[in-house]
Amino acid sequence: MTGGLLDARLVVDRGAFRLDAHLRIAAGEVLALLGPNGAGKTTALRALAGLEPLTAGHVTLGERVLDRPDARVWTPPERRPIGVVFQDYLLFPHLSALDNIAFGPRRHGVDRRRARAEAGDWLARVGLAELGKRKPRQLSGGQAQRVALARALATHPELLLLDEPLAALDARTRLDTRVELQRHLAEHPGATLLVTHDPLDALVLADRLVVIEDGAVVQEGDAAAVTARPRTDYVARLVGLNLYRGNASDHGVRLADGFTLAVTDRVSGEAFVAFRPSAVAIYSDRPAGSPRNVWAATVGGIQRHGDNLRVVLHGPVEAAADVTPPAAAELGLRPGQQVWAAVKATETHAYPA
Ligand SMILES: Nc1ncnc2c1ncn2[C@@H]1O[C@H](COP(=O)(O)OP(=O)(O)OP(=O)(O)O)[C@@H](O)[C@H]1O
């Protein structure tokens, strides 16, 4: 990352919940903020926008301090050079699509004619030149999303905030809109913060990911770094890996309940081990020999997963395994069944905790 355009430490106390996260975003960079329900993503976005008071910390954009409670600095939302696209878009229902977009520039002191001309340009840029007169209720979800994006971008914000921008769309519209959103974000010279649940949105749209859980940053980095080395169960599930933590020695990584996973990476001390569900093989009988990790397991749930079945295995190593439908049929897989599970050491990835 080059020089940070946004530098924010967001501390927000909300009764039992405390958000304490440091976010930095460079000009032109898209940062995805990921986390499970209730992690504090929306709180962070609202704090940046000035809709949620900071208990402590600061929000700095470029040279400008927008918020710093200990210095009694606070900038109201409408005076922040920040554009927001809310999850449900929050378009003004009584205004046309064009006037919704023109509202932004108008609010920043641009005269009515110029604001409407600029709004017309933005409508064309998001492919809705013909729909300027429509009211929000006459727009599809995808169209409303584009109007909301145009409204946010029309003020040329230094920081663009997007809260689950694709969540309200059906799968097909989501696909098209994601591609389009990527194009607009690439052209946006300011910083962008994208709040999302969806790993695909994060991977496609963001340059860097920050994962928060229970109000704190648990992992950050580019997609390759985060997906290669998940550090929490949430991140592991997000990227579809089995993840364990234990103590590494010469022979492998000893997990809390005593099972030692053989690995090929050289690590020592506290370590994580990760492997893909597709690396787990299931057998009816104990497989013979070979330098593998083998353990007795009980089949838990079985679910369809793409073209395969995902099988939850209980035992000394709780794991998800992907098997093909023919293999599952041959094994006669059903919940409660006793099986053997195996993972080659070469299929594991171990790294320091
Ligand atoms: N108005 C409120 N008053 C008190 N606590 C709140 C309020 N709104 C949210 N919270 C709490 O703040 C925490 C963070 O909520 P937040 O909405 O920021 O999470 P999130 O990561 O955006 O979750 P989601 O993915 O479900 O939208 C949660 O524990 C939530 O219960």
The ligand as a MOL file (V3000), in Angstrom:
LIG
                    3D

  0  0  0     0  0            999 V3000
M  V30 BEGIN CTAB
M  V30 COUNTS 31 33 0 0 0
M  V30 BEGIN ATOM
M  V30 1 N -28.4500 0.1890 18.0320 0
M  V30 2 C -27.6570 -0.6680 18.7030 0
M  V30 3 N -27.5350 -0.5890 20.0360 0
M  V30 4 C -26.7360 -1.4310 20.7110 0
M  V30 5 N -26.0240 -2.3920 20.1320 0
M  V30 6 C -26.0980 -2.5200 18.8150 0
M  V30 7 C -26.9260 -1.6760 18.0210 0
M  V30 8 N -26.7960 -2.0450 16.7450 0
M  V30 9 C -25.9330 -3.0850 16.7170 0
M  V30 10 N -25.5250 -3.3660 17.9630 0
M  V30 11 C -24.5630 -4.3980 18.3310 0
M  V30 12 O -23.2980 -4.0370 17.8280 0
M  V30 13 C -22.6080 -5.1850 17.3690 0
M  V30 14 C -22.0940 -4.9820 15.9600 0
M  V30 15 O -23.1810 -4.8470 15.0650 0
M  V30 16 P -22.9570 -4.5280 13.5190 0
M  V30 17 O -24.2940 -4.2890 12.9370 0
M  V30 18 O -21.9310 -3.4820 13.3640 0
M  V30 19 O -22.3610 -5.9040 13.0100 0
M  V30 20 P -22.1540 -6.3770 11.5040 0
M  V30 21 O -20.7900 -6.9590 11.4510 0
M  V30 22 O -22.4660 -5.2970 10.5730 0
M  V30 23 O -23.2220 -7.5290 11.4410 0
M  V30 24 P -24.1670 -7.9940 10.2220 0
M  V30 25 O -23.2650 -8.7480 9.3140 0
M  V30 26 O -25.1300 -8.8770 10.9220 0
M  V30 27 O -24.7710 -6.7880 9.6110 0
M  V30 28 C -23.5560 -6.3670 17.5210 0
M  V30 29 O -23.1920 -7.0710 18.6880 0
M  V30 30 C -24.8980 -5.7210 17.6790 0
M  V30 31 O -25.7200 -6.5080 18.5020 0
M  V30 END ATOM
M  V30 BEGIN BOND
M  V30 1 1 1 2
M  V30 2 1 2 3
M  V30 3 2 2 7
M  V30 4 2 3 4
M  V30 5 1 4 5
M  V30 6 2 5 6
M  V30 7 1 6 7
M  V30 8 1 6 10
M  V30 9 1 7 8
M  V30 10 2 8 9
M  V30 11 1 9 10
M  V30 12 1 10 11
M  V30 13 1 11 12
M  V30 14 1 11 30
M  V30 15 1 12 13
M  V30 16 1 13 14
M  V30 17 1 13 28
M  V30 18 1 14 15
M  V30 19 1 15 16
M  V30 20 2 16 17
M  V30 21 1 16 18
M  V30 22 1 16 19
M  V30 23 1 19 20
M  V30 24 2 20 21
M  V30 25 1 20 22
M  V30 26 1 20 23
M  V30 27 1 23 24
M  V30 28 2 24 25
M  V30 29 1 24 26
M  V30 30 1 24 27
M  V30 31 1 28 29
M  V30 32 1 28 30
M  V30 33 1 30 31
M  V30 END BOND
M  V30 END CTAB
M  END
